[in-house]
Structures are given as structure tokens and as C-alpha cells.
Amino acid sequence: MTRWVYRFDEVELAEKAVGGDWEEVRGLLGGKGANLAEMTRIGVPVPPGFTITSEACNAYLVGGGRFPEGLEEEVAAGLAAIEAATGRRFGDPENPLLVSCRSGARFSMPGMMDTILNLGMNAEVTASMAESFGDLRFAYDSYRRLLQMFAGIVLGVNPELFEEVLAEFRERRGVRSDAELTGDDLVEIVERFDQIVTTATGRPFPSDPRIQLDLAIRAVFDSWNGKRAVDYRNAAGIPHDLGTAVNVQAMVFGNRDDRSGTGVAMSRNATTGEPTLEGDYLMRAQGEDVVAGIRQTKPIEALSHELPEVYEELVGYARLLERHYRDMQDMEFTIESGKLWLLQTRNAKRTAQAAVRVAVDMVEEGMISRDEALLRVSPEHVDFFLHPQFAP
């Protein structure tokens, strides 16, 4: 019987299923899922989760939008494993587990479904979180994010409708960012968002966490055949029968308190190749805030002063990941109440100048051979150095 779901700590089983070929593991679990499983295996702090395979996506599409037999049961077992690891329960207002849902094909491509955070929230869970954490703002900020992302991505509601409400409240308060809105503001914003969803779709936002997750998984599968994704595959020569995996992962909250944040970091400088972290972050934020451009980010070196122990831990894991993957890494991370979590890593893009320096430095550090370093320097990289350069 085909297996549709693998926990992040079951990468050996996924390898066995495809004969041990890592590229086939990437095909089965997607690039993101394979990396999360490999990071878990080498001891990087990754929030627990599971991956629904690309084979499940293909079976769903071939079956006319029906989940293949056994998938729902395997997803339920995966959720139970996350519950056991976190001590929380999905849909339990008193001790809620929240999860994210992300697409993850073998190849990254535009047009695939964006991330949805905070699945599992509803009015009851939100009120309970506000009381148990003693933080009205955190609870309702998390819920408005779910409403906004889910409605825009899964239900097809115009995202500008939500942005207009946020802009109205920022203007009313005389503030520049959503992070400066109060808990009471967010309670009212959530009510407005609920009204937008009901008006736009003709039905209320789904309050059942399992229905939320079911619809999110279907949206990921369906996005594989979205026009932008199909057009991109045609242009890039990517086969249409690969399908996409789905990653379901326990939420960690960069918007939890003043010792929480989120960011991205390169293990080396992507412009010069210098062996220092490069990136940016935001405190009291969730992932999309960093790339949305709605708040001024902080350079990653500022984290060494704001949370020095977390910064040193991030440096250590950057070095571990470089040694493991034998290449410069591009990492996504979240800090929740001073605890560091890594959410993704991939080989980092870099300039010609950085490519040459990183290749040379990695030889000197014993990470790669001279022959491999030469293969990493392309003719285009060499051409860069044959032209006059402005001094920095």
C-alpha cells in the first residue's frame, strides 16, 4: 500500500521507499520537505511536522480532486505525532496546537500556493489564547493573520479588502505599521475581516480546524495546475507530472512577545563572500512581515546585541548546515520567547565576487576539494573580474 505521509523524523523511511537516491527523496518530499527532514536528522531545532508526498498530489489530481485512500488517516496520525511532541491538541481551545501549511515541489516555482500560518484558530481558540497568555494583542494578531491569509489564498477573496481595513486603523491611530496597533484594535479588525469573508464567499470563515487544514491541503494540490505554475513549467522545461508535496508543521510564534522575532540569514555575505552572517529580521513579527516591506527590518548583526545568545546559536547552526551541505546557506528562522527555531535552509544565491571567495575559503576550510571549487566558478563569474569595478 502506498504511503502518503512522512514525519520530519522519518527521512530514513523515505530514503528506503525510493531506493536511497537523495534526488528521488526530493522528488517525493519536495525540496522544502526533504530539507526539513534532513535538518531534523542532523539535530537542527526544527518545529515538528510532516510532509504529504508529491505522489499524493498526483493521485488527488488524477482522481478529480478526491484525496487518495488512506491519506486522511495518515494526516490524522501525523497531527497526533505533532500533538505528542508539543503537548498540545489541534482544535483544543484550552491547549491549542496551531500549524502552518506550505507547498514544496522538487523545484521552486512561482504560482504555487503561498504559506498559510496559524491554522487551527477560531473565535473560541483566540479568546482562550488571549486569556491563557495574558496577551490580547498576540492572540488577535495571530487570528487576523489566519483570516487574511486563508481568505486570500484558499478562498480567493481579494487581498486588498483586508489591507484597506488595516490602513484605515493605522491612519486612525496615527501609526505606520500593523505592529503598533493595539489589542483592542485587532479585536475590531478581526470582526471586520470576518464580515469581509462572509460577504465575499457567502458563508462564514470555517471555524473547524480540521476543515481549515483539509481546505489548505487541497489548495496546495490545486495550485500545481494553476495557470502561473503551468506557464512557468512550460517555460523552464519542468515536467508537469512531478506534483507538489505539502508540509504541515507546528507553529512557532515570532509575534509572541518582545523576545520573539523572525528573519532570514545567509551563512556568508552574498555580495562579498565574507564569512559573516548577512540578513535581516524583525521582532514581534511573523515570516511574511520580513518580505512584505511594511516594516523596516533590522540588520542581522543587530541581533547580536538584542539577543546575543540567540545570535551565537544561529551562527553555530549556520556553520553546521554549511559543513553538512558543503555550501553557503540561505536560512529562515523564528525566535519564540528567546528560543531559536530554523524553518528552512537552501543553497544560497551569490554574486560572482562572493562565489569565487566562498569557493576559495571552503577549500582552505577543508570543506570542499580544489577540483570542486573550480567547478563552482562559472565562466560568467570569471567574466565579472575582467571588467573595471568601482571601489566600494
C-alpha positions as CSV (number, residue, x, y, z in Angstrom):
1,M,0.0,0.0,0.0
2,T,1.3,3.4,-0.9
3,R,2.4,5.6,1.9
4,W,1.3,9.2,1.6
5,V,2.8,10.9,4.7
6,Y,6.3,11.0,6.3
7,R,7.1,12.8,9.6
8,F,10.2,15.0,9.5
9,D,12.0,12.4,11.7
10,E,11.2,9.6,9.2
11,V,13.6,10.6,6.4
12,E,15.3,7.2,6.5
13,L,11.9,5.6,5.6
14,A,11.5,8.0,2.7
15,E,15.0,7.2,1.5
16,K,14.2,3.5,1.7
17,A,11.0,4.0,-0.3
18,V,12.9,5.4,-3.2
19,G,16.0,3.3,-3.1
20,G,18.3,5.6,-1.3
21,D,18.6,8.2,-4.1
22,W,18.5,11.7,-2.5
23,E,17.2,13.4,-5.6
24,E,14.3,10.9,-5.6
25,V,13.7,11.8,-1.9
26,R,13.5,15.5,-3.0
27,G,11.0,14.4,-5.7
28,L,8.9,12.5,-3.1
29,L,9.0,15.1,-0.3
30,G,9.7,18.2,-2.3
31,G,12.8,20.4,-1.8
32,K,11.4,22.0,1.3
33,G,10.2,18.8,3.0
34,A,13.4,16.9,2.2
35,N,15.5,19.8,3.7
36,L,13.3,19.9,6.9
37,A,13.7,16.2,7.3
38,E,17.5,16.3,6.8
39,M,17.8,19.3,9.2
40,T,15.8,17.3,11.8
41,R,18.2,14.3,11.3
42,I,21.3,16.3,12.0
43,G,20.0,17.9,15.1
44,V,18.9,21.4,14.0
45,P,16.0,22.7,16.0
46,V,13.1,22.3,13.6
47,P,9.4,22.6,14.7
48,P,7.9,19.1,14.4
49,G,5.8,18.3,11.4
50,F,5.2,16.0,8.4
51,T,5.2,16.0,4.7
52,I,2.4,14.8,2.4
53,T,4.1,13.4,-0.7
54,S,4.0,14.6,-4.3
55,E,2.6,11.2,-5.1
56,A,-0.5,12.1,-3.0
57,C,-0.8,15.3,-5.0
58,N,-0.7,13.4,-8.3
59,A,-3.3,10.9,-7.1
60,Y,-5.5,13.7,-6.0
61,L,-5.3,15.4,-9.4
62,V,-5.8,12.2,-11.3
63,G,-8.8,11.4,-9.0
64,G,-10.6,14.6,-9.9
65,G,-10.0,16.3,-6.6
66,R,-10.5,13.4,-4.2
67,F,-8.0,12.5,-1.6
68,P,-6.4,9.1,-2.2
69,E,-7.5,6.3,0.0
70,G,-5.7,6.4,3.4
71,L,-4.5,10.0,3.1
72,E,-6.9,11.4,5.7
73,E,-6.0,8.7,8.2
74,E,-2.2,9.3,7.7
75,V,-2.7,13.1,8.1
76,A,-4.6,12.4,11.3
77,A,-1.7,10.2,12.5
78,G,0.8,13.0,11.6
79,L,-1.2,15.5,13.6
80,A,-1.3,13.1,16.5
81,A,2.6,12.9,16.3
82,I,2.9,16.7,16.4
83,E,0.4,16.8,19.3
84,A,2.6,14.3,21.2
85,A,5.8,16.2,20.5
86,T,4.3,19.6,21.5
87,G,1.9,18.6,24.3
88,R,-0.9,20.5,22.6
89,R,-4.0,19.4,20.7
90,F,-5.3,20.5,17.4
91,G,-8.7,22.2,17.9
92,D,-8.5,22.2,21.7
93,P,-9.4,25.7,22.9
94,E,-7.7,25.1,26.3
95,N,-4.4,23.9,24.9
96,P,-4.4,24.6,21.2
97,L,-1.9,23.3,18.6
98,L,-1.6,25.6,15.6
99,V,0.1,24.5,12.4
100,S,1.3,26.1,9.1
101,C,0.8,24.7,5.7
102,R,3.3,25.2,2.9
103,S,3.7,23.9,-0.6
104,G,7.1,22.3,-1.6
105,A,7.7,20.9,-5.0
106,R,11.1,19.5,-6.1
107,F,11.7,22.8,-7.9
108,S,10.8,26.2,-6.5
109,M,8.4,27.9,-8.9
110,P,6.1,30.9,-9.0
111,G,2.4,30.4,-8.9
112,M,2.4,27.7,-6.2
113,M,0.3,28.3,-3.1
114,D,1.8,30.7,-0.5
115,T,2.3,29.7,3.1
116,I,-0.7,29.8,5.5
117,L,0.1,30.3,9.2
118,N,-1.9,29.7,12.4
119,L,-4.3,27.0,11.1
120,G,-6.4,25.8,14.0
121,M,-7.6,29.2,15.2
122,N,-11.2,30.2,15.6
123,A,-13.0,32.7,17.8
124,E,-13.0,30.3,20.8
125,V,-9.3,29.3,20.5
126,T,-8.4,33.0,20.1
127,A,-10.3,34.1,23.2
128,S,-8.7,31.2,25.2
129,M,-5.2,32.1,23.9
130,A,-5.7,35.8,24.9
131,E,-6.6,34.7,28.4
132,S,-4.0,31.9,28.9
133,F,-1.1,34.0,27.5
134,G,-2.4,37.2,29.1
135,D,-1.8,38.9,25.8
136,L,-4.9,40.1,23.9
137,R,-2.7,41.6,21.1
138,F,-0.8,38.4,20.4
139,A,-3.9,36.3,20.2
140,Y,-5.9,38.5,17.9
141,D,-2.9,39.4,15.7
142,S,-2.4,35.7,15.1
143,Y,-6.0,35.2,14.3
144,R,-6.3,38.2,11.9
145,R,-3.2,36.8,10.0
146,L,-5.0,33.4,9.6
147,L,-8.2,35.1,8.4
148,Q,-6.3,37.3,5.9
149,M,-4.0,34.6,4.5
150,F,-6.6,31.8,4.4
151,A,-9.3,34.0,2.8
152,G,-6.9,35.4,0.2
153,I,-5.1,32.2,-0.7
154,V,-7.6,29.4,-0.2
155,L,-11.0,31.2,-0.6
156,G,-9.9,33.6,-3.3
157,V,-11.0,36.8,-1.5
158,N,-9.4,40.0,-2.8
159,P,-6.4,40.7,-0.5
160,E,-6.9,44.5,-0.9
161,L,-10.1,44.3,1.1
162,F,-8.1,43.4,4.2
163,E,-5.3,45.8,3.5
164,E,-7.8,48.6,3.3
165,V,-9.1,47.8,6.8
166,L,-5.5,47.7,8.2
167,A,-4.7,51.0,6.5
168,E,-7.8,52.6,8.0
169,F,-6.8,51.5,11.5
170,R,-3.2,52.7,11.1
171,E,-4.5,56.1,9.9
172,R,-6.9,56.2,12.8
173,R,-4.1,55.5,15.3
174,G,-1.6,57.7,13.5
175,V,0.9,54.8,13.3
176,R,3.0,53.5,10.4
177,S,2.9,49.7,11.0
178,D,0.5,47.0,12.0
179,A,2.8,46.1,14.9
180,E,1.8,49.4,16.5
181,L,-1.9,48.6,16.6
182,T,-3.4,47.7,20.0
183,G,-5.1,44.5,21.1
184,D,-8.5,46.3,21.1
185,D,-7.8,47.5,17.5
186,L,-7.1,43.9,16.5
187,V,-10.3,42.6,18.1
188,E,-12.2,45.1,15.9
189,I,-10.1,44.2,12.9
190,V,-10.9,40.5,13.3
191,E,-14.6,41.3,13.3
192,R,-14.3,43.3,10.1
193,F,-12.2,40.6,8.5
194,D,-14.9,38.0,9.4
195,Q,-17.5,40.2,7.7
196,I,-15.4,40.5,4.6
197,V,-15.1,36.7,4.3
198,T,-18.8,36.2,4.8
199,T,-19.8,38.9,2.3
200,A,-17.2,37.8,-0.3
201,T,-17.9,34.0,-0.1
202,G,-21.5,33.8,1.1
203,R,-20.5,31.7,4.1
204,P,-18.7,32.3,7.4
205,F,-15.0,31.6,7.8
206,P,-14.6,27.8,8.6
207,S,-14.2,27.5,12.3
208,D,-13.4,23.8,12.4
209,P,-9.6,23.4,12.4
210,R,-9.7,20.1,10.5
211,I,-11.8,21.7,7.8
212,Q,-9.3,24.5,7.6
213,L,-6.4,22.1,7.2
214,D,-8.3,20.0,4.7
215,L,-9.0,23.0,2.5
216,A,-5.4,24.3,2.8
217,I,-4.0,20.9,1.6
218,R,-6.5,20.9,-1.3
219,A,-5.4,24.4,-2.2
220,V,-1.8,23.4,-2.3
221,F,-2.6,20.4,-4.6
222,D,-4.8,22.6,-6.9
223,S,-2.1,25.2,-7.2
224,W,0.1,22.7,-9.0
225,N,-2.2,23.2,-12.1
226,G,-2.7,26.9,-11.6
227,K,-2.0,29.0,-14.8
228,R,1.2,30.7,-13.5
229,A,2.7,27.4,-12.3
230,V,1.9,25.7,-15.6
231,D,3.2,28.6,-17.7
232,Y,6.4,28.6,-15.6
233,R,6.9,24.8,-16.0
234,N,6.4,25.2,-19.8
235,A,9.0,28.0,-20.0
236,A,11.5,26.2,-17.7
237,G,11.1,22.8,-19.2
238,I,9.9,21.2,-15.9
239,P,7.7,18.1,-16.3
240,H,4.1,18.5,-15.4
241,D,3.8,15.1,-13.7
242,L,6.0,15.8,-10.7
243,G,3.3,17.1,-8.4
244,T,4.0,19.1,-5.2
245,A,4.4,18.0,-1.6
246,V,2.7,19.7,1.3
247,N,4.4,20.5,4.6
248,V,2.4,20.7,7.8
249,Q,4.3,22.0,10.7
250,A,3.8,23.1,14.3
251,M,3.6,26.9,14.6
252,V,6.3,28.8,16.5
253,F,5.5,32.5,17.1
254,G,7.7,35.3,16.2
255,N,5.0,37.7,17.3
256,R,4.7,36.1,20.8
257,D,6.5,38.8,22.9
258,D,9.4,41.2,23.0
259,R,11.9,38.3,22.9
260,S,10.3,36.8,19.8
261,G,11.0,37.6,16.1
262,T,11.6,36.2,12.7
263,G,14.1,36.7,9.9
264,V,16.3,35.4,7.1
265,A,20.1,35.0,7.1
266,M,22.8,33.9,4.8
267,S,25.7,32.0,6.3
268,R,28.1,34.3,4.5
269,N,27.9,37.7,2.8
270,A,26.1,37.1,-0.5
271,T,27.8,40.1,-2.1
272,T,31.4,39.8,-1.0
273,G,31.6,36.2,0.3
274,E,33.0,37.3,3.7
275,P,32.4,34.6,6.3
276,T,29.9,36.6,8.4
277,L,26.1,36.3,8.7
278,E,24.1,38.5,6.4
279,G,20.4,39.1,6.6
280,D,17.7,40.9,8.4
281,Y,15.0,40.3,11.0
282,L,12.0,41.8,12.8
283,M,11.0,41.5,16.4
284,R,7.3,40.7,17.3
285,A,6.7,39.6,13.7
286,Q,5.8,36.5,11.6
287,G,7.5,35.4,8.5
288,E,5.7,37.3,5.8
289,D,6.4,40.6,7.6
290,V,10.1,40.5,6.7
291,V,9.5,40.2,3.0
292,A,6.3,42.3,2.8
293,G,8.2,45.6,3.2
294,I,5.6,47.0,5.6
295,R,8.1,47.4,8.4
296,Q,11.7,48.5,8.5
297,T,13.8,45.4,9.1
298,K,16.9,45.3,11.3
299,P,20.3,44.0,10.0
300,I,21.2,40.6,11.4
301,E,24.2,41.9,13.3
302,A,21.8,43.9,15.5
303,L,20.6,40.6,16.9
304,S,24.0,40.1,18.5
305,H,23.2,43.0,20.7
306,E,19.4,42.4,21.1
307,L,19.6,38.7,21.8
308,P,23.3,37.7,21.9
309,E,22.8,34.1,23.0
310,V,20.3,33.5,20.1
311,Y,22.7,35.2,17.6
312,E,25.6,32.9,18.7
313,E,23.3,29.9,18.4
314,L,22.3,31.0,14.9
315,V,26.0,31.4,13.9
316,G,26.6,27.8,15.2
317,Y,23.8,26.3,13.2
318,A,24.8,28.2,10.1
319,R,28.3,26.6,10.3
320,L,26.7,23.2,11.0
321,L,24.5,23.5,7.9
322,E,27.4,24.7,5.8
323,R,29.5,21.7,6.8
324,H,26.6,19.3,6.1
325,Y,25.6,20.7,2.7
326,R,29.1,21.8,1.8
327,D,27.9,25.1,0.5
328,M,26.8,28.6,1.6
329,Q,23.3,28.5,3.1
330,D,20.2,30.8,3.0
331,M,18.2,30.2,6.2
332,E,14.8,31.2,7.5
333,F,14.4,31.3,11.3
334,T,11.9,32.2,14.0
335,I,12.6,33.1,17.7
336,E,9.8,32.4,20.2
337,S,10.4,33.8,23.7
338,G,14.2,33.5,23.2
339,K,14.1,30.0,21.7
340,L,15.6,29.7,18.2
341,W,13.9,27.6,15.5
342,L,15.0,27.1,11.9
343,L,12.3,26.8,9.4
344,Q,14.2,26.3,6.1
345,T,17.6,26.2,4.5
346,R,18.8,26.1,0.9
347,N,22.0,26.7,-1.0
348,A,22.3,30.5,-1.2
349,K,22.5,32.6,-4.3
350,R,25.5,34.9,-4.5
351,T,27.4,37.4,-6.7
352,A,30.4,36.4,-8.9
353,Q,32.7,38.0,-6.3
354,A,31.1,36.1,-3.5
355,A,31.1,32.8,-5.5
356,V,34.9,33.0,-6.0
357,R,35.7,33.9,-2.4
358,V,33.3,31.3,-0.9
359,A,34.8,28.6,-3.2
360,V,38.4,29.5,-2.2
361,D,37.6,29.8,1.5
362,M,35.8,26.5,1.6
363,V,38.9,24.8,0.2
364,E,41.0,26.4,2.9
365,E,38.5,25.3,5.5
366,G,38.7,21.7,4.2
367,M,35.0,21.7,3.3
368,I,35.4,21.1,-0.5
369,S,38.3,20.0,-2.8
370,R,40.2,22.3,-5.2
371,D,38.6,20.5,-8.1
372,E,35.1,21.1,-6.7
373,A,35.9,24.7,-6.1
374,L,36.9,25.2,-9.7
375,L,33.7,23.6,-10.9
376,R,31.7,26.1,-8.8
377,V,33.3,29.1,-10.6
378,S,31.5,29.6,-13.9
379,P,32.7,31.5,-17.0
380,E,30.3,34.2,-16.1
381,H,32.0,34.6,-12.7
382,V,35.4,34.9,-14.4
383,D,34.0,37.5,-16.8
384,F,33.0,39.7,-13.9
385,F,36.6,40.1,-12.9
386,L,37.7,41.1,-16.4
387,H,35.8,44.4,-16.3
388,P,36.6,47.6,-14.4
389,Q,35.0,47.8,-11.0
390,F,34.0,50.8,-8.8
391,A,35.9,50.7,-5.5
392,P,33.5,50.4,-2.5
